[in-house]
Every structure is written in C-alpha cells, then in structure tokens.
Amino acid sequence: MIDERSAARLCAVDGVLAVALGGSRARGTHRPDSDWDLGLYYRGELDVAGLRALAADVADEPAEPTAPGGWGPWVDGGGWLRVGGADVDWIYRDLDRVHRVWADCRAGRYEVGVQAGHPLGFYSHTYAGEVALSRVLADPTGELTALRAQTLAYPAALGDALVDGGWEAGFLVDNAAKAASTGDAAYVAGCLFRAVGVLVQALHGRAGRWLVNEKGMVAAAGRLPGAPPDFASRAQALLGAVGRTPDELARTLADARRLVADVVGDRRGRGGPA
C-alpha cells in the first residue's frame, strides 16, 4: 500500500524533507483495517498546493490537505486520504521543532499542550517518540535517519522528569475529593482520567519507553516492568465505574489514592502544590 516509491513522490514536494511510517503499522501491531500514518517532516515553507495536487492524483476520492497549523498547535496539519481502499493519513511535522523537542528531552524538559483529539493533552516528547518508533521510508538528506538513531536511546533525564511530574496525580485526586462530597461526578471523572494519564506517563518514564498515543496507554503501562500488579485493571476500574453519589465517589477516590501511592508514593511538595 505505502512504499518507498510513494514516499519519494511526497519528498519531491517542496518543503518535505523526509517521510516516515508511524503508528501501529510501523510497530507491527496493526490490524488489517488499521490506518497508514505517514509523517511528513518539513522545513520552511511547505508547498501545500503541491501536496493537494498529489493527493488529487493518488486518492480514491477528493481530499484537501491543510496548511501547517490547520489541525492545531501540536498535530500541526495534514490530510486524510483514501488510497486503494485504505485510510492514509498525512501528518505534518516541522523538523526544526522536532529537533528542539529532542533537545528538551535530553535536558529533562517537556510540556503539555492543548490539542484537539488529545483529551490528556499533547505531551511534547511525543515528537521524539514518533521518530524513534517510526520506519523511515524516504530521507534523501539522511537527517531524519540520523535523528531516529539518536532517539532510540530514551533520555534518562526525561524519564526522571516524568516520574517527578507524578505529584500531579495525587493533587488531582485531592481536588476531586472536594467535588465528590457534592456528587459532582463529572469533575471527579475528569480528574481521575488525568490522574491515570499522569501515572501512565510516569511509568513509561521510569521504564524508559516512549509513549506516543493515549489510545491503549493504560494497557501499555500495565505491561511495563515496574508497573504495580494489576495496574491496568485497577486503572480501568476507576474510570469505568466512577460512581454518582458522594459515597460511591469517595470509594472510587480511595481506590485511586492507593493506585497513586503504588506508582509514585506521596510526591506532594516535590514540584507541585502541597
């Protein structure tokens, strides 16, 4: 479906420096109906008109790739295509920005941005993880291939930062408790989802494993070395039956506190509010 020849056609568009296959197909965990996720790594001005012309030539039906920024501040932009009966996603990545994020990773820095389609927020180190877990299809200058070789070594400083960021999980549970007494299940559910996500990030950081997507993140964390026994089932139970009454919500939060303690202990005061 997607090969080096089709990737080379993308690289012929002005601004596109390299193309990489990402997602489940790059990792070999895909289903027959899984999308083909193509990262289009660009620099400078991207020839959007050229991409739209190429899309018109290869797609089964009309598709109109966006300009950079068309999908938000982090996912950036791209196009949803149907090619040969399969879903093919073109996803833009500013290569200079990816390099900056990689430098942050090595220095133990990350940020979390608001991004449509990412309820946990977009963790900046996703950019580096995408490169590490990708399969480079076209890279005339060799720049992306060289960067991928670097990102295969997970930075210890990033892992430490994500573990230290685990303080937020306990803080969220404490905040949720204030709303539980009034039966505010919606707020409690929101706090618990983020708390579980923070724990998942901490577990991946501790294990030195890249996490690039919220989908399947709980199951992936449960398989990591160092994860508490039954982490995945316990986390799913919290989110699957939050409760509605103050008593039900209080019981769920008690379970949540135990899970937080088993992952990161009491980290309040180590980088966050006490």
Number of C-alpha atoms within 10 A of each C-alpha: 9 13 10 14 11 14 21 18 14 22 21 14 18 17 19 25 23 27 30 25 25 22 22 16 17 18 12 8 9 13 9 7 9 14 19 23 21 25 26 26 22 23 16 11 11 18 15 18 15 16 24 16 14 16 23 16 11 15 18 14 12 13 17 16 24 20 18 21 13 14 18 13 14 21 19 17 20 24 21 20 24 19 17 11 12 16 15 20 20 22 23 27 23 21 20 13 13 20 15 12 20 25 14 19 23 17 14 16 18 18 11 12 14 14 17 13 12 14 13 19 17 22 19 20 22 19 24 27 20 23 25 21 21 23 20 22 21 24 20 14 10 12 12 21 20 11 16 19 11 15 19 15 13 19 19 16 17 21 25 16 19 22 22 19 19 29 26 22 30 28 19 19 22 16 14 23 21 14 17 26 15 13 19 18 20 15 15 27 21 15 20 24 18 18 24 27 22 23 29 29 25 26 27 24 23 21 17 19 18 22 22 19 15 17 9 9 17 20 15 15 24 21 14 17 12 13 20 16 11 12 22 19 12 18 24 15 14 21 17 10 12 19 22 16 14 17 14 16 26 22 14 23 22 13 15 23 16 13 22 24 13 15 19 18 14 16 21 16 11 13 13 14 11 10
